[in-house]
Amino acid sequence: METVKRRVETRVAEVWTPKALLRRAEAAAARRPGRFLIGALILLSLLFTILPGTDIATSRLFYRDGIGFPSEKAPLLLAIRAANGWLTVTVLAVAALSLLLPLSFYRRVLLWPSQAVFLIAVYALGPGLIVNAIFKNTFGRARPRDVLDFGGSFDFSAVWIFSDACARNCSFTSGEAASAMALMAVTFVLPKRLRLSGGLAIFALVAIFSFNRIAFGGHFLSDVLLSWLIVLIVIFTLRKAILPRAAAIDRFFLLDLPDRLALRLPWSPEIEHRSIVERSRERDLFTGARADRRPHTAAVSRPLPTTAPRITSRHPRNRPMTFNFLTVVIPARNEAENLNVLVREIGVALDGRRYEVLVVDDGSTDSTADVLARLASEGLPVRHVRHDRSAGQSAAIRSGVMAASGDLVVTIDGDGQNDPAFIPPLVAALEAAGPGTGIAAGQRTRRTDTRLKQLSSRFANNLRTAVLKDRTRDTGCGLKAMPTALFRRLPFFDGWHRYLPALVLREGYDVVHIDVADRKRRFGASNYGILDRGLRGILDLYGVWWLRKRCRVLPAVQEIALRD
């Protein structure tokens, strides 16, 4: 009996102590924030219903007999109230411009369209519809300065109680507190490293703006707190509904909608080259990586890039590019088993687009030819270009580029470590960035190579970045997309494929990046070793540095028609 009693006491201590309840509440809030907030809304409503005097006691702290609520005339508090309104206008203006600018000649991105839609939806549904349009005009609760306890002429009414003391724009719930809490939605469009500090700073402003209304005698405590919870429920509901569909929303606003409107506009989205000096003067307004930086995984079939494309041209004809035919170039040496899987994966990733897969057989001695013949017999758009001897990865890529039929070349390694699911977002990033950008380059996350290979790659990338200033963290990733005409124009040398971003910058174009997942090799072993990468790398690095230094800004060329 004593054992059973001790077990019961232990169980009660584990489950029902304040510390245990707090742990359970934290776990519930992290796992299902929407349900947790709804529960908090119900509990808080019950609290203010059972203890309605809490509202009166809180407002009395700011009331002075014979004076009323003196804070409502304080210049500082009036300025704080105005700041709340201006911040709301600023957030909505930035969000609206982020949706409108991609449709205009001013091709700069402030926020991703999905983030802009999220912010506008939060303000429209939370403070706009639920709080101001419905609740404030439904319950008829008198404001503190209008109730009998504070010199007014109406009876006090508790929360969720219908009253005829007020006809419109009433006390329950607080519209300004709701607008202030809607600022917390901005937290979800900040970079992850800034979300905690940014969220705390924003919440401090929310508290100042909201409790300012209590000091004014404009709202009760329950008006403010319940408005907060209502808006937080809206934020987490819309976050779950909108942000997972970010890829489709971004593609619609950055690509599909501008393309549809371009058919009705007096200019055509033709490619226009600009000088290095002109491009260097322009800066991307979207600072750094995409605010809600989410590395893709292999399960994602067609996500948009995790880094915001640099859309920098102001010219009305520099609309987003659209490529009609893709050539996927695969340099491969003795990768028959991997190619059998990789080519099929490319077909799945590019379903619905016009494309070809061009495998450059770099002197393979395995069954590569038989595998490619079988894939072609199955109807896959695969081509086979063969070197009579192994010439290296750079030569294989160049052979594929020169033989490409498409207007866009996408390169991918033949070992299967690059996931073809990232080809669509790579192409989308380049198309969205416009003709001022010459290459979309993948950058690997969560590397699966050996430790020695990772260290050598990190050293090489850091050295290259320091010397060439090519703004690329990882040039060894095989996933890259580049217009075919530009690709063919780059100066060629052995090892050239590791310096493509720097060579593109040399030509006066910009570079856009996306993070991609790195997979483990399924079959075989690497055919290109560390010595192949390292010993000649110093000379290659010096050569590319020399090429960039010797490049001059080319003048704009125009032929002048002469009369006979």
N, C-alpha and C positions, 0 to 999 in steps of 0.2 A: 504493500500500500504506500509505504514511504517512497519507494522507487517511482511509482506512478505519479505521486504528488510532485516529486522533484522534476520529473519529465515535463509535467504540465507547467510548473513554474518556469522552467528553462525555456519552454516553447513560448510562453507569454512574454518573457523577457526578450526573446529574439524577435518577436513579431510586433509587440504592442508598446514597447518603450519609445519615448520621443526620438531617440537616436535611430532606432530601427525604422520607425515611420518615416523619418527624414530620408534615410537611405532608399527606402522603397519609393518615395515621392520623386527623388532624383532619378532613379532608374526609369520610372514611368515617364517622366518628362523627357528624358533622352530618347527613349524607345518610341513613344507615341505622343509627341508634343501636342497634337490637336486634341486628342482625348483628354490629356492632362489639363489643358486650358479650359475645355468645356466643364470638366469636373470642378476646376477652381472657380469658374464663373457661377456654377450652381451653389457651391459652398459659400462664396462671398455674398451672393444674393440672399441666402438663408441667414447669414450673419447680420446683414443690415436690416433684414426683415424682423429678426428677433430682437435686435438691439438698435432700434431706429434713432435712439438718442446719441449714438456715435456721430451721426452727421451734424446734429445741433452743437454738440460739444466741440467738434473740430472747427466749425465755422465761427463759434463764439471766441475762439482764440484771436481772430482778426477783427472782431467787432468792438466798437467803442460807443458807449451810451451817449446819446445826443449828437454823435458824429456819424455813426454808421460804419462803413468800411473805408477808412482813410487811405488804404493802400491803392484803391482804384484811381487815385489822383496823383500817385507818386510818379515822377517823370521816369525814373529808372524802370519801374515795373511796367509802365506804358510802353517803353522802348522794348522790353523783353517780349511783351505781347505782340508788338509789331514784327519783331524778329521771327517769331513763330510763323506768322503769315508769309513773310518774305522767303523763309526757308522752304515752305511748302510750294510756293510759286517757282522757286529756283529748281527744286527737284523735278517738278512736273514739266518745266520748260526744257531742262536737259533731256528728260525722257522723250518729250515730243520731238525735239530736234534730232535725237538719235534715230527716230523713225522717218523723219522728213529729209534729212540731209542725204541719205543714200539715193533719194529720188531726184536730187537736184544736181547742179553742176559742181557743187562744193563737196567733193568726195572724201570727207573726213568722218571718222566714226568716233562719237563721244562715248556711247555705251553700246553693247551688243543689243540688237533689236529685241531679243528675248528678255533681257534685263529691263529694257524700257517698257515693254508690254507688262512685265511683272509689276513694276512700280506704278504705272498708270492704273492697272487693275486694282491694286491694293487701295489706292486713294479713292478710286471710283466706287468700289464696293463697300469698303469699311467706313471712312469718314463721310463719303458722299451719300451713298444709298442707305445703308443700315442706320447709321447714327443720325445724320442730319435730316434726310428725307423722311425716314420712317419713325424712329424712336422720338426725336425731339418734337415732332408734330402729332404724336399719338397719345402719350401718357399725361400730358398737361401738368407736369410737376412745376410748382412755382420755384423761382430762384431764391437763394437765401435772403437776399436783401428785400424780397417781396413777402416773406412770411411774417406772421405775428411776432415770433420770437425776436426778430431783428427790426422792428418798427414798421413792418409791412402790413398788409390787410388780408392775407390769405393764410389758411391753415397749412401746416406742414404735412406732407404726404410721404410715405416710405417708398422704397424702390418697387418698381413693377406694379404700382397701384395707379389706376386711372383716376384722373382728377380734372375738374373743369376750371382750375385756377389760372391756367395759361392756355391760350388758343394756338400759338405757333412759336417756334424758336424757344422752346422751354428748357428747363434745367436738365432733365434726364433725357438722353445722356449728354456728356460734354463733347461738343463738336471740336473745340480747340484742343482738348486733351487727345481726342481721336486722331486729329491731324498730326499732333506731336508724336504720338506712338507710331503712326505710319512711317515716320522717319526711320524706325528700326528696320524697315524693309531694305534700306540702303545697305545695311550690314551684309546682306546676301549678295551684293554686287561688288563688294570690296575684295581685294586679294585675300587669300586665306590667312596670310601672315599678319594682316591688319584687322581681321574680323573681331578678335577679342578686344584689343585696345580701342578700335573704332566703335565697336558696340557699346563699350562702357562709356565712351565719350558721348555718343549719341543718347544713351539712356540718361546721362546726367542732364542733357538739354531737355529731354522729354520730361523729366521730373520738374525742372525749373519752370518750363512753359505750362505744365499742367497745374501744379500747386499754386502758380501765380493766379489762376482763375479762382481758386478757393479764397485766396487773400483778397481778391476783388469783390467777393460776395456774389460771384456769378454762378458758382456751382458748389454742390456738396461733395464731400469726400467720395461717397458712393458713385456719384456721377463720373468722377475721374477714373476711379479704379475699375469700374465695370466697362467704361469706354476702352480702357487699355486692353482688358481681356478680350473684348469683342474684336478689336482691331488685330490683336495677336492671333486670334483664331483665324481671321481672314488671311493674315500673312502666311501662316503655315499651311493653310488649305491651298492658297494660290501657288505657293512655292512648290508644293507637291504636284499641282495640276499643270503648271507652266514650265518650270525650269527643266524637268526631265524631257520636255519636247523642244528644248532650246535649238537643237540642230535644224529641225523643220522650220521653226519660226525665223531663225537667222537666215537660212537659205531663201525663204520667201521674200524677206525684206531686202536682202543684199543682192539677190540674183534674179529670182523669178519676177517680182513686181517691177524692178527697174527695166528688165527686158521687155515686159509687156507694155510699159509706158513708152519705151524707146521707139516702139512702132508708130506712136502718134506724135513724136517730137520731131522738130525740123532738122536735127543733126543725127548722125549715125555713129555708133560706138566703134570707130576705127582706131587703130593703134597709132599713137603719136609719141615719138621719142623725144625726150627732153635731155638737156645737158646735165652733166654731173653737178655743176655749180647751182643750177636751178633746183635740182632735187635735194641737194645738201642743205639748202636754205629752208626747206619745208620740214616740219616736225610733226610726228604723229601725235594727235591729241589724246589718243588712248594710251595711257602711260603703262608701259611694261606689258606683262602677260595679261591674258584675259582675267577679269576680276574673279569670276567663279571658276578658277583654274581646276579643271577636273581631268587628270590623265585618263586617256581612253584605255579600254581593255579589249582583249581579243573578241569578247562577246558582242561588242558594239559593231554593227554592220556598216552604218553610214553616218558617223558623227561628223559635225563640223570641227574645224581646228580648235585646239585649246588655247592657242595664242591668237590675239586679234590681228587680222590682216591689216597691213598698213595701206590705207587708201588715202593717198596724199595729193593727187592731182587736182588742180582747180579748173582745168580746162573742160568745157562742156562736152567735148568729144571723148574725154577719157572716162568712159563708162566702164563698168565691169566687163571683163573679157568673157567670151563663151567659146570653148573649144569644141569642134564638131567631131573629131576623130582622134582617139587616143592610141598611141603605140606604147605598149609596156615592154621595155627592153630588159631581158634577163641575161646577164653574163654568167656563164656556167661552165664548169670543168669537172667532169665526172660526178654529176649531181642527178643521175637518172631517177633514182628513187624519190628524191626531194621534188624534182620537176613534175613527176606524176601527180603529186599532191598539190603543189604550188599553182600549176596552170589551172587546175579545177577551181581552186580557191579564188583565183583572179576572176574566173568566169562568174562566180557567185557574187563577188564584190562589185563587179561592173555590169551586172544584169540591168538592162534597160539603156545602156550607152553603147555607141559605136566604138569598137576598139579592136585591136589585134595584139597578140602576144608574140613578140619576136625574141626567140631564144638564140643567143650567140654562143655556139658550141666552141669553146676555146681549146680545141685539140683534145677533146675527151677520148678516152679509151674504153669507156664502159658502154652500156646499152642506151645512151642518150638518144641516138637516132631512132631506134626502135620505139622508145617511149613517145617521142614526138610524133612519129608516124601514126601510132595508135591513137593519140589524142586528136590528131587532125582527122582521122577516119571517123571519130565520134562526133564530128561537126564543130569542134572548138576552133576558133580563129587563130591558130598557131602557125608561125613560120619558123623555119630552121635555117640559120646562117652559120656556116662552119669555117673555122680557121684550120688550115692544114697543119699547124703546129701551135702550141701554147704560146700566146703573146702577152698574157697578163690581163688583169681586170680592166685597166684603162683602155687598152686596145679593143677589148671585147665590147665595152660600152660605146666606144667611138664607131665601131662597125655597125652596131645596132642603130645608132643615131643616123648614120649616113644612109642606112637602108630603110629607115622608118617611112611609113606611108601617112602617118597621122600628122596633124598640125600641133600636137602636144606629145612630148616624150616623157614617160614616167619610168624611172629606173628602180629596180628592186633586186636584191641579192638572190642568187639561185639556191642558197642553202636553206631557205625556208624560215630563217630567223626573223625576217621582216614580215609582218602580217598584212596581206593584201586588203584587209578590211579598212586600212588607213589610206588607201588610194583615193577613194571619193572625197574625204575631207581635205586631203592634200591638194587635189584638183580644185575643190571649192575655194580653198584659201587663195590659190593663185588667181582664179577667176574673179573673186571678190576684190582682190587687191588692185586690179586694173593694170593697164599696160606699163605703168611706171615700175612694176615689180617684175623681175625676170626669173625668179626661181622660188619654189616652195620646197623647203628642206625639212625632212623629219629629224627629230632629235630623240634618241632612245632614252627610256626610263626603265629602271629596274633591270639593269644589264644581267644577262645570263651567261656571259663568257667566263673563262677562267680568271682567277685573280690577277695573274701576271698580264694577261691580255687587257684587262680593265685598267691596270696601273699604267701600262704603256700607252694605251689610248688616251687616258686622262692627261698624262704628261705631254703627249703630242698635241692634243687639243689646246691645252693651256699655252704651250709655246707658240703654236700657230696663231692663236687669238692675240697674244701679246705683240707679235711681229706684224701681222697683217691687218689687225683691227677689223676682222670680217663679221663681227657680231654674231658668231655661230658657235654654240657650245659643243656640237658634235658633228663634225663633217664626215665621220666614218659611217654614218647611217646610210644604207643603200637606197632608202626611199627618198626620191627627189622628183620634182616635176618642173619642166622647163619647155617653153615654146621651141619647136623643132628648129625654126630659122635661127634663133639666138644660140641654141646649142651648137649648131654647125659652125657658127661664127667664132666660137671661143678658140684661142690658141691651144693646140694639142701638144702634150708631152706625156711620157710614161709617168704615172702617178697623178695625172691631171684630175681624176675623178674625186680626189680628196680635197681639191682646192676650188671646187665649182662656185661656192658662194663668193669667194674673193675675186674670181675671174668675172663673175656676173657684176659685182660692184665696180670692177674696172671698166666695164662696158657702159656704166652710167645707170644701172638699174638697181632697184632695192631688193631686199631679201625678206621673205616671210617664213616663219617656222611654225611647226606643230609638234607636240609631244606624241610619240608613238611607243607602243609596247614592244619589248624585245623578247623573242621566244627562244626556246632551246632548239638546237639543231636536232632534227628527227633521225637522219641517217648520215653516215659517213663522217669525215673529218675535214677541217679547213684546208683549202689548197693554197692559201696565201699566208705565210708565217709572219712573225714579229720582225725578223730581219728584213723581210721584203718591205715592210712598212717603215722600219726605222733607219737603216743604214743610209739609204738614199734620200731619206726625208729631209735631211739638212740642206742638201743641194737643191732639192725641189723647193723648199721654203725660201731659200735665197733667190731662186729663179722667179718665183711668183712675186716676191717683194720687188725685184727689179722690174718685172713687167708692169706692176702697178705704179711704181715711181716714174717709169718712162711713158706712161699714158698721158696724153694731153687732152684737154677738153676740146672736143671736136665742135666746130662751128655748125650752125644750122645751114643746110645747103638748099638753095633755091635757084632754079633755072629761070632766067629773065627772057621773056619772049621778045625777039627782035623783029622789027618790020623789014620787009623786003626792000 
